[in-house]
Amino acid sequence: MAEVTPLLDSETCEVIKICLADGRPEQRRKAIKTFIKYLLDEDRRYCIVPNHPVYRRQAAIEEELQRLARNFDVPTLCGGGPRYVRHLGKIKTWNIEKGYGFIRQDLDVHDAFAHIRDFSCNLSGDIAIPEGTSVEYDLADGTEPDKPKALNILPFNWSPGG
């Protein structure tokens, strides 16, 4: 896995293309999970990692990829270590006139501020985002302590006009 692994399996490649073309967050996660499983399968097929201290890093990479693949089945995180963590929550309130609202976070007691311009699906104007809409997002420090801000917000079960 230390080398670049070309995607030679046409069926896997097609599944990933379809998922990515769909654009929904759950399909994007399915594409990532499919690719991780492909990497693990290829590694099992073509790479024998001896049980020796020199190869501990290789074994650690495999364990981390297996953990990541399992995380894609659990609706709490969409990523691995802290650098790649995506958060899940639901729209708690939304002010159409002002173009912002708050997300009740699944794993935090503090609601996250959400602005219309921070949605990855390029929303603008007077868009009503229904309460309870599930979203995936990155989290940044807000203007005050204990007031986080959501960025790169992707809605799960809602789309504008639909």
Backbone hydrogen bonds, N-H to C=O, Kabsch-Sander energy under -0.5 kcal/mol:
donor,donor_aa,acceptor,acceptor_aa,energy
8,L,6,P,-1.2
10,S,8,L,-0.8
13,C,9,D,-2.4
14,E,10,S,-2.3
15,V,11,E,-2.2
16,I,12,T,-2.3
17,K,13,C,-2.4
18,I,14,E,-2.5
19,C,15,V,-2.4
20,L,16,I,-2.6
21,A,17,K,-2.3
22,D,18,I,-1.5
23,G,19,C,-1.0
27,Q,24,R,-0.6
28,R,24,R,-2.2
29,R,25,P,-2.5
30,K,26,E,-1.6
31,A,27,Q,-2.1
32,I,28,R,-2.1
33,K,29,R,-2.8
34,T,30,K,-2.6
35,F,31,A,-2.1
36,I,32,I,-2.6
37,K,33,K,-2.7
38,Y,34,T,-2.1
39,L,35,F,-2.5
40,L,36,I,-2.4
41,D,37,K,-2.7
42,E,38,Y,-2.8
43,D,39,L,-2.5
44,R,40,L,-2.5
45,R,41,D,-2.3
46,Y,42,E,-2.7
47,C,43,D,-2.1
49,V,47,C,-0.6
52,H,50,P,-1.9
55,Y,52,H,-2.0
56,R,53,P,-1.4
59,A,55,Y,-2.0
60,A,56,R,-2.6
61,I,57,R,-2.2
62,E,58,Q,-2.1
63,E,59,A,-2.5
64,E,60,A,-2.4
65,L,61,I,-2.5
66,Q,62,E,-2.3
67,R,63,E,-2.2
68,L,64,E,-2.6
69,A,65,L,-2.4
70,R,66,Q,-2.0
71,N,67,R,-2.2
72,F,68,L,-1.3
73,D,70,R,-1.6
74,V,71,N,-1.0
76,T,74,V,-2.0
77,L,74,V,-0.9
78,C,86,R,-1.0
84,Y,81,G,-1.8
85,V,82,P,-0.7
87,H,137,Y,-3.3
89,G,135,V,-2.0
90,K,104,R,-1.9
91,I,133,T,-2.3
92,K,102,F,-3.3
93,T,102,F,-1.3
95,N,100,Y,-3.3
96,I,94,W,-0.7
99,G,95,N,-1.8
100,Y,95,N,-1.2
101,G,114,A,-2.6
102,F,93,T,-1.9
103,I,112,A,-2.8
104,R,90,K,-3.0
105,Q,103,I,-0.8
106,D,88,L,-2.6
108,D,105,Q,-0.5
112,A,103,I,-2.5
113,F,148,P,-2.9
114,A,101,G,-2.7
116,I,99,G,-2.9
118,D,115,H,-2.0
119,F,116,I,-1.3
120,S,153,I,-2.7
121,C,153,I,-0.6
122,N,119,F,-1.0
127,I,125,G,-1.8
129,I,127,I,-0.7
132,G,91,I,-3.2
133,T,130,P,-1.7
135,V,89,G,-2.7
136,E,154,L,-2.3
137,Y,87,H,-2.1
138,D,151,L,-2.8
140,A,149,K,-2.6
147,K,144,E,-1.5
149,K,140,A,-2.9
150,A,113,F,-3.4
151,L,138,D,-2.4
153,I,118,D,-2.8
154,L,136,E,-3.1
156,F,134,S,-3.4
157,N,134,S,-0.5
162,G,159,S,-2.4
